[in-house]
Amino acid sequence: HSIISDTFYVIAGTLRLRLREPEETLILSPTDSYKVASERPHQVENAGDQPVTFLILQGIGDYDYVPL
């Protein structure tokens, strides 16, 4: 997103957050959170063998989807 940030909160399971510019991969567990700055490309996926439940909060502003 070019205007807003995304904040991920993991409730259950394990979440893999792949970030670019710069390249970085994070593994988040229950109670972990991470804020992705605006204009930073990212991808989210389940990093475990159980379902993952997470909450995503997006900042106030226009939402735009930019495919990776």
Rosetta blueprint (number, residue, H / E / L):
1 H L
2 S L
3 I L
4 I L
5 S L
6 D E
7 T E
8 F E
9 Y E
10 V E
11 I E
12 A E
13 G L
14 T L
15 L E
16 R E
17 L E
18 R E
19 L E
20 R L
21 E L
22 P L
23 E L
24 E E
25 T E
26 L E
27 I E
28 L E
29 S L
30 P L
31 T L
32 D L
33 S E
34 Y E
35 K E
36 V E
37 A L
38 S L
39 E L
40 R L
41 P L
42 H E
43 Q E
44 V E
45 E E
46 N E
47 A L
48 G L
49 D L
50 Q L
51 P L
52 V L
53 T E
54 F E
55 L E
56 I E
57 L E
58 Q E
59 G L
60 I L
61 G L
62 D L
63 Y L
64 D L
65 Y L
66 V L
67 P L
68 L L
